[in-house]
Every structure is written in structure tokens, then in C-alpha cells.
Amino acid sequence: MARSQATIAHKVLNNVVISIDELGQERVLMGRGLGFQLLPTDSVDPAKVEKTFILEQCSGADHARQLLVSVPYP
């Protein structure tokens, strides 16, 4: 299964990042240490991605993103 290259738009936690793929589609990527020591515009290692969530282009997607960003970091 081929995976497209993704660029980090926002790091939520070390294990969760919001990325933009080659088609400009926003995705939430999860994986152990996925965002560790990465900065916005860095590329994501596809081998570390365990789960991918694709946000739909509607008001619900904006709401979901705001919920993810507002989650407090322990």
C-alpha cells in the first residue's frame, strides 16, 4: 500500500500531528513518537503512522480540529 508524503501543519502531541498531504487534504495522524522533535513543514515518516483520520471539508471538520488543539497536555 503506497502512502503519500505528508507535511506537518500542527503538532498536537508527540504521538498526534495534523498534517497536509500532497493533495492539500488535512489529516490527523497517530503513531508512537510520530511528532517527536518535528517542526511544522517537516515531513512525516510513513513507517511511524499507525492511524490516519481524514477530516471532511465542512464545519464539523473545523470543530474537530479545534477540539484536538484544545485538549490539555498532561
C-alpha positions in Angstrom: 0.0 0.0 0.0 1.6 3.3 -1.1 1.4 6.2 1.3 1.5 9.8 0.2 4.1 12.2 1.6 2.6 14.4 4.4 3.9 17.6 5.9 3.2 18.7 9.5 0.8 21.6 9.8 0.5 21.4 13.7 1.9 19.0 16.3 -0.8 18.3 18.9 1.3 15.8 21.0 4.4 13.7 20.3 2.0 10.9 19.1 -0.5 13.0 17.2 0.0 15.5 14.4 -2.2 17.4 12.0 -0.8 17.2 8.5 -1.4 18.3 5.0 -0.9 15.6 2.3 0.2 16.2 -1.3 -3.4 16.9 -2.4 -3.8 19.6 0.2 -6.1 17.4 2.3 -5.9 17.8 6.1 -5.3 14.6 8.1 -4.8 13.7 11.7 -2.0 11.1 12.0 -1.3 9.0 15.1 1.7 6.8 15.9 4.2 6.3 18.7 6.7 9.2 18.7 5.3 10.4 15.3 5.7 14.1 16.1 8.7 13.9 18.4 11.3 16.6 17.6 9.5 17.6 14.4 8.6 21.2 13.4 5.9 22.5 11.1 6.7 21.9 7.5 8.8 18.8 8.4 7.9 15.6 6.6 6.3 12.7 8.4 7.9 9.2 8.4 5.2 7.0 6.9 6.5 3.9 8.8 5.6 5.5 12.1 1.9 6.2 11.1 -0.4 3.8 12.9 -3.8 5.5 12.3 -5.0 8.2 9.9 -8.1 10.2 10.2 -9.3 12.3 7.3 -11.2 15.5 8.1 -14.2 16.3 5.9 -14.3 19.8 4.4 -17.3 21.1 6.4 -18.0 23.0 9.6 -17.6 19.7 11.5 -14.0 19.4 10.4 -13.2 22.8 11.9 -14.9 21.9 15.1 -13.0 18.6 15.3 -9.7 20.4 14.7 -10.4 22.9 17.5 -11.3 20.1 19.9 -8.0 18.3 19.1 -6.0 21.5 19.6 -7.8 22.4 22.8 -7.0 19.1 24.5 -4.8 19.9 27.5 -1.3 18.4 27.5 -0.8 16.4 30.8 
